[in-house]
Amino acid sequence: MAGTLYLVPTPIGNLGDISRRCAETLAAADLIAAEDTRVTLKLLSHLGLKKPLVSYYRHNTDEAGEKLLERLQAGEDVALVTDAGTPAVSDPGEDMVALCAANGVPVVALPGPCALTTALSVSGLPTGRFTFEGFLPRNKKNRRAQLEELKNEPRTMIFYEAPHKLRNTLSDLAETFGPDRRISLCRELTKLHEEVIRTTLAEAAELHREKEPRGEYVLVVEGACPTKEEATLEDGLERVSALMGEGLSRKDAVRQAAKELGLSRSELYNAGLE
């Protein structure tokens, strides 16, 4: 009988955010697959645990993934952790989950810390609908192309960004989305120097021309205002008919419909006579 792959979220800064269930799962696992074993050792030391560790990171997913699959199929339970946050979210863990799914190995995801939801909740921007874009491409041309695709996205957008790329990203965001679009820059979440700056893209770009970016950032960007479709004469005639049905004269119905829909009163009136 195959073992189980457990996706164990780890603190994004404050070690006190590890849950009891996550700690118990790490303690019970036969081995832990870690993005960086040195980072995970610090967490295990905090929990007073000593467990076998293997490396599983972006550049060894194929080889390490097959070895982990063999151990899972042999009946061992594996806990998969990233350096911080939820495995498989903007993380190579997604490849391991896909491998297990394709081979009938059970996968259990534990709830816990996640930088994107933490930033979204504190951003002050709409949270009902959002899109997570992860890290933007390093190449300027590819980055700008992706932002152009998102220019008219109405949902709140969330990006991860490293400090050395922040200035270029803010500049590209302001140029592509417009200077007045709102943004929340969430830095070092849950850590000692946590900071949330709620401003516009233009002001954010200007601020970081002088202020040296430090720490990991989550950028929460306001979605585009929905564009209003232009009304047609057919729309106007339907509105005129509805208003006349409510008791208005044709002249008054045309006047009101033209005002509501931004149409020419004379064109609408003449169209109704044809």
C-alpha positions, 0 to 999 in steps of 0.5 A: 500500500502506497504512503501519502504525500503531505503538503505541509505549510511552513511559516512565512516569517514568524515561526510561531505560525506553525500549527499543531497539526503541521508539527505533528505531521512533520513528526510522524512523516518517514522523511521530509522533502525540503526546498532548502534543507538548511532552512527546514533544519531551523524549523525542525530545531524550533520544534525539537524534531530530528527527521531525515531530510532530502532536497527537492527544489526547482532544479532537481524535480525530475530526479528527486521526484522519481526517487520520492515516488519510489519511496511513497510507492514502497509505503513511506509517508513524505512531508513536502515543505517549501522554505516558507508558505504553502507547497505547490503554490508558485513552487516546484511542489506542483510537479510532485503533486502531479506525479503522485496524482498520475501514479495513484499516490494519495496527497493530503494538503494541510492548511496554513501560512500563505503569503498571497492570502495574507497580503490580500487580506491586509491590502485594503483592495477588493478581495472577492475576486482575485488572480495570482500571477506569482513572479513576473518574468525576469526578461523586460520584454516578456514582463511587459508582454505579460503585463499588457495581457493583464492591463484590462484584468478587472480582478485584484492582482497579486504578484511576488517580487524580489527586492532587486527587481522591485524598481523595474517591476513598479516602473513597468506596472505604472507605465502599463496600468497607468499611474493612478492604479492603486497598489499595496506593497506588503513587505516582510509579512509576519516578520519583525520589520513587516510593512504595508504601504497602500498607495498608487503605482506612480507614488510607489515607483517614485518612493522606491527610486530613493528608498532601497528595497529590502526583503521579500515583497507581495504586490497587490494591485487594483484591477482595471475599471470595467469598460462600459460598452457603447449603447447602440440605436437598437438599445435606445429603441428598446429603452424608448419602448420600455419608457413608453410602456411606463406611460411616457410620451414618445418625445419624453421617452426619447429624451430620457433614453438618449440621456441614459445611454449617451445617444443622439436625441435626434438620431434616436427619434428619427430611428423610431419613426422609420 
